[in-house]
């Protein structure tokens, strides 16, 4: 059977996973009476809740006697490491672009990577039925994007389809065909435009691109076979990027992608995408090969991390009361296991061995890791994200800069430009984007964008859409102002009392509820002024046997501000921590005792 390997790449929310649903349906993967799950490729709980793809996943369909392996990729730049790895597995790509929004930052990122490895993409204009769609302009924007990314003449001569992934049709024109249409034109174009996998001569070689753990089969490595063939029980060895042998062993099972399932096969040949089990140490970017092979395959280079956070053992008074994985050893093992499969993450141990520096592509990637760990029963404390800086050859301090695209209503554009300029951002483009909206493009320091998302939504009444993409390193831009409000701190340990919280409302909004457990040094609210204030949130009403003249009224509290994990991460300051447990997210000062805080503040001031 002939083969085609393709990736579907696009910006977040442009409809990749929904299109894969329809491709699976129309290729006959599902039985007629089978219940079809929406966004079937987003299998993780966090993926379903957030509505985003986090991990790249493979599936396959059959069309006119040809097997088409399809890889669904993430749309967020934070998970770009996934995209960079899988592009080495495929021979073609479908670039999905929203008919109204046009090419966005992540489209630019993944298309640039695809063009660099020599792929000739197919461009599909999705959501053509949107009332604000502008397909002809979008095609021109896509062509300009390809040209700006130094595409070759063959890559610039890309085929174009228009359609709606949700409604299951694609065609050469803007209008839906009279018979309702289908995705057959897309399938046919893939067979015609995407070349068959190029197969190298020689013994078995495969580079690992996706790693997962299975409770029955152990480590499962997915990759594309570069040369040769493989059978179960065959001896293989694993080489790292330097050519050093990591381990040798036998393949216990070969799993091929058949629709949404992985089925065992007796033999797999060069060009096919398969998953192999039976090895205990081989990981992503390693070469799995025949024992006679001496040279490893070259893995795609991964962009360096730009944001780092400190993960440490939870040492608060409530430590160990809600989670069962609390020691530095289990946290270390879990982080190292995560770094094996996610090459965009970098883990370093501190000198004291009780904390770890975790570096990644952005706050979202690290927030998803924290959320995954807390659901597994971990308790830990994490610091505010910091950007990864370095010095160039002349000794000048360099910091990461991001390209920021903000779509916003015209009436709010002034406040966005003002706030971005305060964050040392430089505006590079301002143009109308239809419907009384404008598109603002900035080059801004990564550290200035930490925590800006929630402020942007407040300033624009929830109408702005912000997208970010790593642009490069530039000279340090100088100091950027931080949070303007101080915090309200508990000065005692116990359970918060509604009466005390009611009397403190004029000091600022609360972030806890009555009955919540608090401890000394824990943040319970946001102060209206710029200094921190210690308050007693445990003080109850004095009860006497004398009846008051006016009858007591029930205490009516203003609803507290909900600190979600993402919001808390970007809101805390350098001297504060976020305590994460399976049941709670608490904010606290790094030093819980007021005297310790004063002493370290003095030491920091004298050092500066």
ZAROLUM-182484 format. One record per residue (C-alpha): x, y, z. Coordinates in Angstrom, 3 decimals. Layout:
<pts>
PT | xx | yy | zz
PT | X | Y | Z
...
</pts>
This chain:
<pts>
PT | xx | yy | zz
PT | 0.000 | 0.000 | 0.000
PT | 1.383 | 3.431 | -0.933
PT | 1.962 | 5.964 | 1.869
PT | 1.615 | 9.689 | 2.545
PT | 2.735 | 11.435 | 5.764
PT | 1.261 | 14.888 | 6.444
PT | 1.009 | 17.341 | 9.337
PT | -1.840 | 19.772 | 9.919
PT | -0.381 | 23.073 | 11.135
PT | -2.155 | 26.308 | 12.030
PT | -2.590 | 29.013 | 14.637
PT | -4.601 | 28.158 | 17.763
PT | -8.397 | 27.975 | 17.193
PT | -8.144 | 27.877 | 13.400
PT | -9.774 | 24.415 | 13.352
PT | -7.024 | 21.755 | 13.059
PT | -8.483 | 19.173 | 15.426
PT | -12.039 | 19.713 | 14.128
PT | -10.824 | 19.126 | 10.554
PT | -9.151 | 15.868 | 11.649
PT | -12.525 | 14.768 | 13.112
PT | -14.143 | 15.203 | 9.677
PT | -11.245 | 13.520 | 7.853
PT | -11.671 | 10.481 | 10.114
PT | -15.455 | 10.463 | 9.592
PT | -15.387 | 10.753 | 5.810
PT | -12.625 | 8.196 | 5.318
PT | -14.744 | 5.482 | 6.956
PT | -12.835 | 5.149 | 10.262
PT | -16.066 | 5.123 | 12.271
PT | -18.822 | 2.515 | 11.977
PT | -22.254 | 3.839 | 11.024
PT | -23.666 | 3.299 | 14.526
PT | -20.511 | 4.399 | 16.409
PT | -20.727 | 7.335 | 18.792
PT | -18.389 | 10.024 | 17.469
PT | -16.541 | 12.148 | 20.019
PT | -15.947 | 15.809 | 19.220
PT | -12.252 | 16.822 | 18.928
PT | -11.294 | 13.149 | 19.201
PT | -7.552 | 13.892 | 18.993
PT | -7.588 | 16.070 | 22.146
PT | -7.513 | 13.142 | 24.555
PT | -6.061 | 14.765 | 27.699
PT | -8.312 | 16.232 | 30.430
PT | -6.538 | 19.618 | 30.316
PT | -6.773 | 19.670 | 26.499
PT | -10.536 | 19.140 | 26.702
PT | -11.037 | 21.759 | 29.432
PT | -8.938 | 24.471 | 27.798
PT | -10.029 | 23.608 | 24.254
PT | -6.428 | 23.518 | 22.993
PT | -4.062 | 20.863 | 21.649
PT | -1.011 | 20.425 | 23.898
PT | 0.605 | 17.220 | 22.591
PT | 1.169 | 16.266 | 18.955
PT | -0.704 | 13.064 | 18.075
PT | -0.761 | 10.761 | 15.054
PT | -3.655 | 8.998 | 13.323
PT | -4.164 | 7.473 | 9.892
PT | -6.878 | 7.118 | 7.246
PT | -7.186 | 5.146 | 4.003
PT | -8.166 | 6.870 | 0.759
PT | -8.283 | 5.199 | -2.667
PT | -5.831 | 2.483 | -1.657
PT | -3.338 | 4.869 | -0.019
PT | -2.643 | 5.112 | 3.692
PT | -2.399 | 8.731 | 4.862
PT | -0.680 | 9.233 | 8.238
PT | -1.901 | 12.525 | 9.762
PT | -0.193 | 14.326 | 12.658
PT | -2.296 | 16.899 | 14.562
PT | -0.058 | 19.604 | 16.051
PT | -0.491 | 22.191 | 18.843
PT | -1.360 | 25.778 | 17.895
PT | 0.258 | 27.591 | 20.855
PT | 3.839 | 28.851 | 20.526
PT | 4.462 | 27.565 | 24.089
PT | 4.159 | 24.011 | 22.725
PT | 6.252 | 24.751 | 19.619
PT | 8.768 | 22.087 | 20.636
PT | 6.122 | 19.502 | 19.700
PT | 5.723 | 21.061 | 16.233
PT | 9.460 | 21.256 | 15.532
PT | 9.956 | 17.567 | 16.346
PT | 7.122 | 16.139 | 14.253
PT | 7.963 | 18.070 | 11.067
PT | 10.866 | 15.647 | 10.557
PT | 8.312 | 12.787 | 10.367
PT | 6.237 | 14.146 | 7.473
PT | 6.648 | 14.887 | 3.746
PT | 3.890 | 17.460 | 3.433
PT | 1.754 | 19.860 | 5.461
PT | -1.719 | 21.335 | 5.307
PT | -1.550 | 24.965 | 6.467
PT | -4.986 | 25.853 | 7.826
PT | -5.788 | 29.581 | 7.883
PT | -8.930 | 31.267 | 9.253
PT | -10.830 | 33.087 | 6.464
PT | -11.381 | 36.129 | 8.721
PT | -8.287 | 36.306 | 10.958
PT | -5.720 | 35.430 | 8.295
PT | -2.176 | 34.274 | 9.106
PT | -1.378 | 34.810 | 12.798
PT | 1.903 | 34.627 | 14.788
PT | 1.791 | 30.855 | 15.296
PT | 1.012 | 30.356 | 11.583
PT | 4.207 | 32.278 | 10.873
PT | 6.168 | 30.174 | 13.370
PT | 5.114 | 26.723 | 12.114
PT | 5.136 | 27.658 | 8.407
PT | 8.684 | 29.011 | 8.823
PT | 9.782 | 25.689 | 10.372
PT | 7.980 | 23.692 | 7.620
PT | 9.564 | 25.713 | 4.803
PT | 12.987 | 25.379 | 6.426
PT | 12.851 | 21.554 | 6.279
PT | 11.804 | 21.737 | 2.619
PT | 8.082 | 20.888 | 2.818
PT | 5.725 | 22.164 | 0.085
PT | 2.541 | 23.049 | 1.993
PT | -1.086 | 22.912 | 0.848
PT | -2.995 | 26.050 | 1.967
PT | -6.579 | 25.483 | 3.146
PT | -8.692 | 28.568 | 3.897
PT | -10.983 | 27.349 | 6.707
PT | -14.240 | 28.798 | 8.117
PT | -15.125 | 30.244 | 4.698
PT | -18.759 | 30.536 | 5.869
PT | -17.882 | 33.194 | 8.482
PT | -19.851 | 36.417 | 7.813
PT | -16.657 | 38.479 | 8.266
PT | -14.577 | 36.193 | 6.026
PT | -12.183 | 37.813 | 3.508
PT | -10.620 | 34.838 | 1.678
PT | -9.009 | 36.730 | -1.231
PT | -7.186 | 39.144 | 1.087
PT | -6.117 | 36.238 | 3.306
PT | -4.587 | 34.394 | 0.314
PT | -2.530 | 37.512 | -0.482
PT | -1.412 | 37.695 | 3.173
PT | -0.398 | 34.004 | 3.098
PT | 1.626 | 34.573 | -0.094
PT | 3.337 | 37.599 | 1.491
PT | 4.095 | 35.490 | 4.580
PT | 5.657 | 32.696 | 2.485
PT | 7.742 | 35.271 | 0.584
PT | 8.888 | 36.935 | 3.835
PT | 9.993 | 33.504 | 5.122
PT | 12.257 | 32.999 | 2.076
PT | 10.131 | 30.308 | 0.436
PT | 11.462 | 28.807 | -2.795
PT | 9.591 | 29.214 | -6.105
PT | 8.181 | 25.666 | -5.741
PT | 6.959 | 26.426 | -2.211
PT | 5.384 | 29.731 | -3.347
PT | 3.408 | 27.844 | -6.013
PT | 1.128 | 26.356 | -3.339
PT | -2.274 | 24.788 | -4.138
PT | -5.300 | 26.417 | -2.452
PT | -8.594 | 24.982 | -1.193
PT | -11.509 | 26.778 | 0.458
PT | -14.055 | 25.264 | 2.814
PT | -15.319 | 24.571 | 6.314
PT | -13.721 | 21.857 | 8.424
PT | -16.650 | 21.821 | 10.872
PT | -19.178 | 21.307 | 8.061
PT | -16.950 | 18.797 | 6.303
PT | -16.333 | 20.251 | 2.831
PT | -13.493 | 21.697 | 0.757
PT | -13.497 | 22.935 | -2.842
PT | -11.586 | 25.064 | -5.365
PT | -14.103 | 27.929 | -5.062
PT | -15.570 | 30.065 | -2.281
PT | -19.079 | 28.570 | -2.507
PT | -20.213 | 25.275 | -1.070
PT | -20.935 | 22.767 | -3.876
PT | -24.608 | 22.195 | -4.700
PT | -24.473 | 18.559 | -3.544
PT | -23.258 | 19.629 | -0.076
PT | -19.634 | 18.845 | -0.831
PT | -17.109 | 16.701 | 1.037
PT | -13.422 | 16.584 | 1.906
PT | -12.655 | 14.448 | -1.171
PT | -10.874 | 17.386 | -2.929
PT | -8.513 | 17.661 | 0.063
PT | -7.798 | 13.898 | 0.103
PT | -7.190 | 13.894 | -3.666
PT | -4.896 | 16.926 | -3.448
PT | -2.842 | 15.239 | -0.695
PT | -2.340 | 12.160 | -2.936
PT | -1.408 | 14.361 | -5.915
PT | 0.725 | 17.064 | -4.227
PT | 2.477 | 15.310 | -1.301
PT | 5.323 | 12.991 | -2.378
PT | 5.655 | 9.434 | -1.143
PT | 8.131 | 9.064 | 1.753
PT | 11.737 | 9.050 | 0.620
PT | 13.372 | 5.853 | 1.809
PT | 17.089 | 5.558 | 2.558
PT | 19.025 | 2.353 | 1.901
PT | 20.464 | 0.351 | 4.761
PT | 19.437 | -1.320 | 8.034
PT | 16.684 | -0.193 | 10.430
PT | 16.935 | 3.408 | 11.680
PT | 14.303 | 5.578 | 13.379
PT | 14.457 | 8.841 | 15.307
PT | 12.153 | 9.157 | 18.366
PT | 9.717 | 12.095 | 18.188
PT | 6.904 | 11.394 | 20.684
PT | 7.341 | 9.612 | 24.045
PT | 4.598 | 8.283 | 26.302
PT | 4.281 | 5.861 | 29.209
PT | 1.862 | 2.929 | 29.027
PT | 0.926 | 0.936 | 32.171
PT | 1.075 | -2.374 | 30.231
PT | 3.779 | -1.858 | 27.601
PT | 6.100 | 0.574 | 29.406
PT | 7.802 | 3.268 | 27.309
PT | 6.298 | 3.790 | 23.871
PT | 8.297 | 5.781 | 21.316
PT | 6.632 | 7.071 | 18.152
PT | 8.647 | 7.971 | 15.082
PT | 9.019 | 7.542 | 11.351
PT | 11.185 | 4.676 | 10.089
PT | 14.055 | 6.260 | 8.147
PT | 15.437 | 3.078 | 6.570
PT | 15.068 | -0.692 | 6.697
PT | 12.245 | -2.577 | 8.403
PT | 11.497 | -3.897 | 11.872
PT | 9.712 | -6.905 | 13.385
PT | 8.713 | -7.769 | 16.955
PT | 11.505 | -9.396 | 19.011
PT | 14.168 | -7.810 | 16.809
PT | 17.345 | -6.594 | 18.542
PT | 17.954 | -2.827 | 18.425
PT | 20.221 | -0.323 | 20.118
PT | 19.704 | 3.327 | 21.040
PT | 22.207 | 6.086 | 20.170
PT | 22.072 | 9.637 | 21.518
PT | 22.843 | 12.752 | 19.436
PT | 26.617 | 12.343 | 20.051
PT | 26.562 | 8.731 | 18.850
PT | 27.008 | 7.192 | 22.310
PT | 25.064 | 3.968 | 22.941
PT | 22.470 | 4.381 | 25.693
PT | 20.997 | 0.875 | 25.739
PT | 20.252 | -2.197 | 23.667
PT | 17.313 | -4.559 | 23.788
PT | 14.486 | -6.224 | 21.891
PT | 11.316 | -4.691 | 20.487
PT | 8.355 | -6.254 | 22.293
PT | 5.610 | -4.709 | 20.157
PT | 5.192 | -2.583 | 17.016
PT | 2.015 | -0.516 | 16.926
PT | 0.738 | 1.060 | 13.696
PT | -1.850 | 3.851 | 13.596
PT | -5.172 | 2.673 | 12.196
PT | -7.752 | 5.408 | 12.616
PT | -7.930 | 6.394 | 16.281
PT | -6.515 | 3.049 | 17.414
PT | -3.006 | 1.622 | 17.471
PT | -2.919 | -1.969 | 16.283
PT | -0.029 | -4.451 | 16.603
PT | 1.643 | -5.342 | 13.279
PT | 4.104 | -8.093 | 12.388
PT | 6.380 | -5.869 | 10.324
PT | 6.826 | -2.147 | 9.603
PT | 8.772 | -0.686 | 6.681
PT | 10.708 | 2.509 | 5.948
PT | 8.519 | 5.594 | 5.525
PT | 5.771 | 4.458 | 7.914
PT | 5.006 | 6.184 | 11.249
PT | 4.846 | 3.600 | 14.051
PT | 5.162 | 3.280 | 17.833
PT | 7.581 | 0.755 | 19.350
PT | 7.689 | -0.697 | 22.876
PT | 10.209 | -2.743 | 24.812
PT | 13.024 | -0.301 | 25.620
PT | 13.482 | 1.423 | 28.986
PT | 15.872 | 4.352 | 28.393
PT | 15.572 | 5.564 | 24.791
PT | 13.820 | 8.908 | 24.523
PT | 12.922 | 11.756 | 22.179
PT | 15.633 | 12.787 | 19.643
PT | 17.530 | 9.490 | 20.175
PT | 18.172 | 7.166 | 17.214
PT | 16.702 | 3.642 | 17.451
PT | 18.620 | 1.402 | 15.058
PT | 19.999 | -1.976 | 14.066
PT | 23.028 | -3.107 | 16.177
PT | 25.257 | -2.728 | 13.063
PT | 24.573 | 1.039 | 12.748
PT | 27.294 | 3.333 | 14.112
PT | 26.137 | 6.866 | 13.137
PT | 22.970 | 8.448 | 14.660
PT | 20.399 | 10.393 | 12.633
PT | 20.424 | 14.193 | 13.017
PT | 17.500 | 15.534 | 15.063
PT | 15.849 | 18.887 | 14.345
PT | 17.320 | 21.629 | 16.605
PT | 14.884 | 23.025 | 19.177
PT | 14.585 | 26.744 | 19.991
PT | 15.934 | 27.586 | 23.478
PT | 13.583 | 28.207 | 26.455
PT | 12.771 | 31.840 | 27.274
PT | 11.026 | 31.651 | 30.687
PT | 12.154 | 29.963 | 33.906
PT | 10.429 | 29.261 | 37.242
PT | 11.563 | 27.804 | 40.544
PT | 9.713 | 24.673 | 41.730
PT | 10.365 | 23.981 | 45.412
PT | 9.188 | 21.816 | 48.272
PT | 6.075 | 23.248 | 49.939
PT | 7.186 | 24.435 | 53.407
PT | 4.000 | 26.249 | 54.481
PT | 2.248 | 25.390 | 57.802
PT | -0.419 | 23.518 | 55.778
PT | 2.131 | 21.399 | 53.864
PT | 1.197 | 17.742 | 53.448
PT | -2.457 | 18.165 | 54.463
PT | -3.939 | 17.879 | 50.953
PT | -1.368 | 16.095 | 48.756
PT | 0.581 | 12.865 | 49.139
PT | 3.619 | 13.666 | 46.944
PT | 5.506 | 16.339 | 48.844
PT | 9.214 | 15.454 | 49.062
PT | 11.977 | 16.871 | 46.847
PT | 12.849 | 13.366 | 45.615
PT | 9.411 | 12.639 | 44.090
PT | 9.183 | 16.180 | 42.646
PT | 12.637 | 15.754 | 41.083
PT | 11.763 | 12.358 | 39.565
PT | 8.520 | 13.733 | 38.109
PT | 10.234 | 16.775 | 36.551
PT | 13.026 | 14.667 | 35.024
PT | 10.412 | 12.285 | 33.599
PT | 8.588 | 15.264 | 32.042
PT | 11.808 | 16.639 | 30.524
PT | 12.487 | 13.287 | 28.826
PT | 9.390 | 13.523 | 26.665
PT | 9.261 | 17.307 | 26.330
PT | 12.485 | 18.500 | 24.742
PT | 11.431 | 22.165 | 25.020
PT | 11.718 | 21.907 | 28.849
PT | 15.012 | 22.249 | 30.715
PT | 15.379 | 21.142 | 34.364
PT | 18.237 | 22.221 | 36.649
PT | 18.737 | 21.430 | 40.347
PT | 19.593 | 24.157 | 42.836
PT | 22.661 | 23.878 | 45.058
PT | 20.510 | 23.049 | 48.081
PT | 18.766 | 20.184 | 46.163
PT | 15.386 | 21.283 | 47.565
PT | 14.342 | 23.396 | 44.566
PT | 14.503 | 23.091 | 40.779
PT | 14.759 | 25.629 | 37.969
PT | 12.282 | 24.681 | 35.230
PT | 12.729 | 26.553 | 31.940
PT | 10.243 | 26.478 | 29.056
PT | 8.777 | 28.409 | 26.137
PT | 6.198 | 30.416 | 28.085
PT | 3.901 | 30.735 | 31.087
PT | 1.196 | 28.548 | 29.510
PT | 3.531 | 25.593 | 29.028
PT | 4.687 | 25.802 | 32.663
PT | 1.115 | 26.361 | 33.942
PT | -0.032 | 23.172 | 32.160
PT | 2.856 | 21.248 | 33.784
PT | 1.889 | 22.569 | 37.259
PT | -1.794 | 21.730 | 36.685
PT | -0.871 | 18.202 | 35.552
PT | 1.309 | 17.662 | 38.639
PT | -1.318 | 18.894 | 41.116
PT | -3.868 | 16.500 | 39.592
PT | -1.407 | 13.680 | 40.187
PT | -1.315 | 14.501 | 43.930
PT | 1.756 | 16.739 | 44.106
PT | 2.192 | 19.630 | 46.536
PT | 4.767 | 22.267 | 45.689
PT | 5.550 | 25.973 | 45.833
PT | 6.411 | 27.877 | 42.644
PT | 7.915 | 31.307 | 42.066
PT | 6.979 | 34.048 | 39.620
PT | 8.184 | 33.334 | 36.032
PT | 11.465 | 35.049 | 35.114
PT | 12.897 | 35.495 | 31.646
PT | 16.080 | 33.718 | 30.584
PT | 18.704 | 36.349 | 29.763
PT | 22.219 | 35.897 | 28.417
PT | 25.223 | 37.987 | 27.441
PT | 26.529 | 38.344 | 23.890
PT | 30.184 | 38.151 | 22.844
PT | 30.791 | 41.786 | 23.803
PT | 29.351 | 41.257 | 27.308
PT | 26.083 | 43.143 | 26.665
PT | 23.012 | 41.788 | 28.478
PT | 20.436 | 40.395 | 26.015
PT | 16.774 | 39.592 | 26.725
PT | 14.068 | 37.686 | 24.777
PT | 11.750 | 39.826 | 22.627
PT | 8.335 | 38.662 | 21.421
PT | 6.234 | 39.680 | 18.459
PT | 2.804 | 40.551 | 19.902
PT | -0.301 | 40.817 | 17.720
PT | -3.354 | 42.407 | 19.411
PT | -6.737 | 42.585 | 17.659
PT | -8.919 | 45.138 | 19.448
PT | -11.886 | 47.475 | 18.927
PT | -10.785 | 50.908 | 17.678
PT | -12.106 | 52.701 | 20.793
PT | -9.713 | 50.735 | 23.042
PT | -6.592 | 50.955 | 20.852
PT | -5.274 | 54.071 | 22.690
PT | -5.094 | 52.416 | 26.114
PT | -3.441 | 49.295 | 24.596
PT | -0.716 | 51.381 | 22.911
PT | -0.151 | 53.304 | 26.174
PT | 0.130 | 50.175 | 28.343
PT | 2.406 | 48.429 | 25.844
PT | 4.728 | 51.454 | 25.628
PT | 4.979 | 51.417 | 29.460
PT | 6.228 | 47.837 | 29.038
PT | 9.012 | 49.023 | 26.671
PT | 7.216 | 47.671 | 23.577
PT | 7.802 | 49.160 | 20.105
PT | 4.853 | 49.284 | 17.713
PT | 5.769 | 48.028 | 14.229
PT | 2.357 | 47.957 | 12.539
PT | -1.176 | 49.329 | 12.903
PT | -3.841 | 48.461 | 10.354
PT | -7.623 | 47.927 | 10.222
PT | -8.754 | 44.303 | 10.501
PT | -12.455 | 44.754 | 9.615
PT | -15.562 | 45.441 | 11.690
PT | -14.268 | 48.580 | 13.478
PT | -11.289 | 46.607 | 14.787
PT | -7.593 | 47.283 | 14.402
PT | -4.567 | 44.986 | 14.469
PT | -1.613 | 46.273 | 16.482
PT | 1.780 | 44.581 | 16.115
PT | 4.513 | 45.182 | 18.722
PT | 7.990 | 43.936 | 19.528
PT | 7.952 | 43.675 | 23.321
PT | 10.258 | 42.243 | 26.030
PT | 8.958 | 38.917 | 27.363
PT | 9.270 | 40.104 | 30.982
PT | 6.957 | 43.062 | 30.251
PT | 4.226 | 40.706 | 29.004
PT | 4.108 | 38.523 | 32.120
PT | 0.761 | 39.289 | 33.739
PT | -0.488 | 41.591 | 30.974
PT | -3.204 | 39.276 | 29.576
PT | -5.724 | 39.874 | 32.420
PT | -4.985 | 43.620 | 32.460
PT | -5.550 | 43.776 | 28.691
PT | -8.951 | 42.103 | 29.001
PT | -9.942 | 44.545 | 31.763
PT | -8.809 | 47.583 | 29.733
PT | -10.679 | 46.453 | 26.599
PT | -13.806 | 45.017 | 28.300
PT | -12.891 | 41.525 | 27.165
PT | -12.822 | 42.371 | 23.439
PT | -9.065 | 42.120 | 22.749
PT | -7.317 | 39.004 | 21.426
PT | -3.564 | 38.789 | 22.063
PT | -1.153 | 36.393 | 20.338
PT | 2.571 | 36.144 | 21.059
PT | 5.546 | 34.612 | 19.299
PT | 9.256 | 34.514 | 20.204
PT | 11.053 | 36.975 | 17.910
PT | 14.684 | 36.918 | 19.063
PT | 17.152 | 38.363 | 21.582
PT | 17.833 | 42.114 | 21.791
PT | 19.750 | 44.405 | 24.152
PT | 18.252 | 44.818 | 27.650
PT | 15.510 | 47.484 | 27.537
PT | 15.808 | 48.780 | 31.110
PT | 13.552 | 48.616 | 34.165
PT | 9.832 | 47.879 | 33.703
PT | 7.345 | 48.812 | 36.436
PT | 5.592 | 45.954 | 38.206
PT | 2.388 | 45.561 | 40.199
PT | 1.136 | 48.831 | 41.715
PT | -0.879 | 47.334 | 44.602
PT | 0.390 | 45.838 | 47.838
PT | -1.198 | 42.814 | 49.515
PT | -3.170 | 42.038 | 52.670
PT | -1.399 | 39.418 | 54.797
PT | -2.761 | 37.266 | 57.586
PT | -0.920 | 37.786 | 60.886
PT | -2.298 | 34.625 | 62.526
PT | -3.112 | 30.995 | 61.707
PT | -6.648 | 29.612 | 61.759
PT | -9.862 | 29.811 | 59.730
PT | -11.028 | 33.072 | 58.140
PT | -14.118 | 34.657 | 59.783
PT | -16.786 | 36.459 | 57.746
PT | -17.184 | 39.247 | 60.353
PT | -13.453 | 40.087 | 60.209
PT | -13.456 | 39.984 | 56.402
PT | -16.474 | 42.338 | 56.302
PT | -14.634 | 44.901 | 58.444
PT | -11.552 | 44.670 | 56.214
PT | -13.379 | 45.272 | 52.945
PT | -12.441 | 48.956 | 52.811
PT | -8.768 | 47.879 | 52.811
PT | -9.157 | 46.082 | 49.479
PT | -10.777 | 43.080 | 47.745
PT | -10.302 | 39.597 | 49.214
PT | -9.012 | 36.510 | 47.403
PT | -10.188 | 34.000 | 50.068
PT | -13.616 | 32.955 | 51.386
PT | -14.922 | 32.632 | 54.976
PT | -13.858 | 29.304 | 56.464
PT | -10.679 | 29.030 | 54.375
PT | -7.586 | 27.990 | 56.320
PT | -4.993 | 30.768 | 56.616
PT | -1.544 | 31.093 | 58.196
PT | 0.850 | 33.880 | 59.077
PT | 2.355 | 35.425 | 55.952
PT | -0.368 | 34.104 | 53.631
PT | -1.856 | 36.593 | 51.129
PT | -5.600 | 36.983 | 51.737
PT | -6.401 | 40.097 | 49.682
PT | -5.181 | 42.960 | 47.494
PT | -4.378 | 46.191 | 49.336
PT | -5.816 | 49.419 | 47.852
PT | -2.424 | 51.114 | 48.440
PT | 1.061 | 50.196 | 47.275
PT | 2.332 | 48.807 | 50.599
PT | 1.743 | 45.411 | 52.260
PT | -0.525 | 45.347 | 55.327
PT | -0.802 | 42.664 | 57.996
PT | -4.376 | 42.137 | 59.188
PT | -6.290 | 39.871 | 61.550
PT | -8.810 | 37.886 | 59.536
PT | -9.721 | 35.590 | 62.478
PT | -11.324 | 38.227 | 64.722
PT | -14.941 | 37.288 | 65.521
PT | -17.701 | 39.521 | 66.870
PT | -17.656 | 40.105 | 70.639
PT | -20.761 | 38.369 | 72.018
PT | -22.432 | 39.663 | 75.218
PT | -25.726 | 38.958 | 76.967
PT | -26.896 | 42.522 | 76.312
PT | -29.278 | 42.899 | 73.404
PT | -28.326 | 45.717 | 71.012
PT | -30.831 | 48.437 | 70.133
PT | -30.867 | 47.662 | 66.377
PT | -31.230 | 44.077 | 65.292
PT | -28.079 | 42.536 | 63.890
PT | -27.971 | 42.232 | 60.146
PT | -26.415 | 39.293 | 58.349
PT | -22.908 | 40.052 | 57.092
PT | -22.951 | 40.602 | 53.316
PT | -19.547 | 40.085 | 51.762
PT | -18.379 | 41.192 | 48.322
PT | -17.531 | 38.060 | 46.284
PT | -13.755 | 37.419 | 46.388
PT | -11.463 | 37.697 | 43.356
PT | -10.856 | 34.193 | 42.022
PT | -7.139 | 33.545 | 41.609
PT | -6.822 | 30.850 | 38.945
PT | -3.485 | 29.144 | 38.443
PT | -2.656 | 31.157 | 35.295
PT | -3.703 | 34.464 | 36.846
PT | -1.872 | 33.850 | 40.130
PT | 1.353 | 32.932 | 38.296
PT | 1.482 | 36.253 | 36.492
PT | 0.195 | 38.330 | 39.458
PT | 2.668 | 37.397 | 42.214
PT | 5.880 | 39.363 | 42.746
PT | 9.458 | 38.149 | 43.157
PT | 9.174 | 37.987 | 46.984
PT | 5.979 | 35.880 | 46.794
PT | 5.195 | 32.242 | 46.036
PT | 2.216 | 30.251 | 44.837
PT | 1.432 | 27.194 | 46.961
PT | -0.151 | 24.501 | 44.768
PT | -1.939 | 21.440 | 46.169
PT | -4.468 | 19.025 | 44.613
PT | -7.314 | 20.977 | 46.291
PT | -6.099 | 24.574 | 46.696
PT | -4.087 | 27.399 | 45.205
PT | -2.775 | 29.740 | 47.923
PT | -0.553 | 32.786 | 47.620
PT | 2.044 | 33.601 | 50.265
PT | 5.172 | 35.600 | 50.987
PT | 8.451 | 33.749 | 50.442
PT | 9.373 | 34.527 | 54.081
PT | 6.327 | 34.025 | 56.289
PT | 7.657 | 35.833 | 59.377
PT | 7.505 | 39.665 | 59.239
PT | 10.940 | 40.009 | 60.891
PT | 12.501 | 37.683 | 58.282
PT | 10.941 | 39.751 | 55.497
PT | 12.393 | 42.985 | 56.907
PT | 15.824 | 41.416 | 57.383
PT | 16.011 | 40.025 | 53.829
PT | 14.590 | 43.255 | 52.358
PT | 17.403 | 45.201 | 54.112
PT | 19.996 | 42.680 | 52.899
PT | 18.677 | 42.987 | 49.335
PT | 18.713 | 46.799 | 49.461
PT | 22.303 | 46.919 | 50.778
PT | 23.422 | 44.383 | 48.121
PT | 21.842 | 46.512 | 45.397
</pts>
